Amino acid sequence: MSEVNFDGLVGPTHNYAGLSHGNRASTGNAGAVSNPKRAALQGLAKMRFAASLGLPQGVLPPHERPHGPTLRRLGFGDDPAVAVQAAPAAALRMVSSAASMWTANAATVSPSADTVDGRVHFTPANLLANAHRAIEGEQSYRTLNTIFADADHFAVHEPLPATLMFADEGAANHTRLHWANGAEAIELFVYGREGAESLDAGGSFPRRQTREASEAVARLHQVKNAVFLRQSAEAIDSGAFHNDVVAVGNGNVLLYHAHAFDEDPMNLLPTDAICFVPVDGISLDDAVATYLFNSQLLTLHDGSMLLLAPQAVAEAPHVAREVDRILADGSNPIERVQYLDLRESMRNGGGPACLRLRVELNDAEREAISGNVLNPSFDALEVWVERHYRERLQASDLADPAFVRETHDALSELTDMLGLGDLYDFQRTSRGSTADGE
């Protein structure tokens, strides 16, 4: 088996609306002018770098924005190009969010080695804590069901019931740990509250993931070895709205802030198999500001690991020194760091790990993938971005009918490039195809 990172392409409507309460970067940059072209090219540069290491790299397309089905359900009409002129600003910001770029929230994934039925299981996240993200589940299900359509190898489940009891944020609160001694892997599910608790559970910010949601996903996926661990209130109220802001795992390594969890993970996980790397040399505020733990941990072909970190870590000397300490510590396999510029994503509260969905696949499963989404032509995707994306986007542009048509043209061309057919509602409506599979 090998890990494929499916990165989300940043969509043409990438903007700073400040919609995510509890995400300090999102709210802190609300109203700023964005550069969708730069954002998409930065994301592609990250994908290209990972592929240059010889690692399999996949891509997931952006969602349709503005979201025509939601505009219709809110009574603004059938034509998104007309509806955007009638929708109030708050509704327009919600349906135009490009947050689907952070595919760590697209779904939770369990590889076939971990499941009773020997298939790769996907459950798209319902993302109920935020209105602009709660509209993603339907499209995530359709996209994953299109790419992973072979039922002999894959099982794509519908999102969990749309209630706060089963609020689910996807792989951003899920880590798979495995090792080379033949023992079965452990899937670590992290949650912020029990379902009966209030959304903020008495804290400052929402606790987005429930234990009940995590348990339901583990049941659906028929996971052989699942462990459930609560994220600390201190971490969430510091701005760690997902666990991947304060912890990252890969292979047998768990790198985490010392205050990430309610309980020491060493009490729940096998200490003889897992290399625990707790960090207490920086504050939670520093961790959230730089997104150190939202780095990707990548296993290279020689078995060593590379930390793919945001440039913000290098620009904070005391945090960079902590990285140097981790690299110098011979007790873990993390030997290299690579810093990348992802400022456009970071300003909206998403770092390297937010931008990718990890899917471990064997050879047969990779062969069963539909479309041209695995190891795509980055040159062709960059040309596509250069042709279709704006360099400057502000809130007033979202109400421009011409901008809606621009985004539709771009997405239609992309689905043709990726061989995904009529993936979007506006395509299926215009061609009289509305049911999945038509």
C-alpha angles and dihedrals in degrees: 000000000000133000119250116197110211105200122199116239110233108246127235092251095061102150142151107249097148093227101147113088109205093028103105096195093049096051094038093058097041112144097017119135112255133208108218093182093055091045093053093045091050090053092049090049089057091050091047091051093052090048090050088062089061093255120139110254129193134186133216119202123239120259124257109276131219085037104235097193092056092047088053093048089052091054100252097125140260100281112074091200089061097035094058090064092055100040117096117245096258093053092045092053090050096052093042099053114128092204092125085082086083096077093176081085095046095088148324113259130202116188121227092253089065101046132084094228094046096239131120108253127207128186114184112224118249092210092201097166093079128040094215090056099038088073091063101074098078094051093042089055092049094047095047091044089053096049097038097037099136103104092196089068107020140046116195110190127199117255116275118269111295098249130112088242088070100034106159128187100183130226093347085083097038132080131180117212122190139159140197102253095090096257118134118264124253122229111210115207115193122197136182103210146002112260094247092056122092118264092260094035088215095307135109100260136036120277095219103185123062128206088231091058092050092049091049092052091049090052094047091050093047089229112192097206118025127166123191121208130175120232113233120260088225092060094048093048089050089060103271094134090168128033092241088072090067105024141035129182132193130169106325095340127099112186111187146151111262090239097044097105140043089232132031105263088219087073092060106031131063106269092195092062107031126072104219115204108184116183122207100152093094132045125250087248090058091047091053095043094052101029091224092159092046086071120114119248108211127189111222126210093263090057095253121121131237124206109220101200137176119258089245089075092057090048093056103071097199091050092046088053089055089053090050089052091052091049092049093051105098093199093081132051095235102116107154140039128202120190120209133188108243097149096141092056093039092056088061093046105264129113135182096296093047090059097060141062113208115222120177111206139174123223095269092049092051089052090052094059114115125223131016097291100116116084093347126188104275090190091059092046092050091051088050091052093047090052100046111026129088122230093215129037129173132175095266091059091066090072094054111111089206089059090055090053090048092055093046091051091049095049093046090054090047095053088051090051092049095042094236101132122211097352099155133068093237090055094047093045094050091048096042093248114128107145122084111260096026 
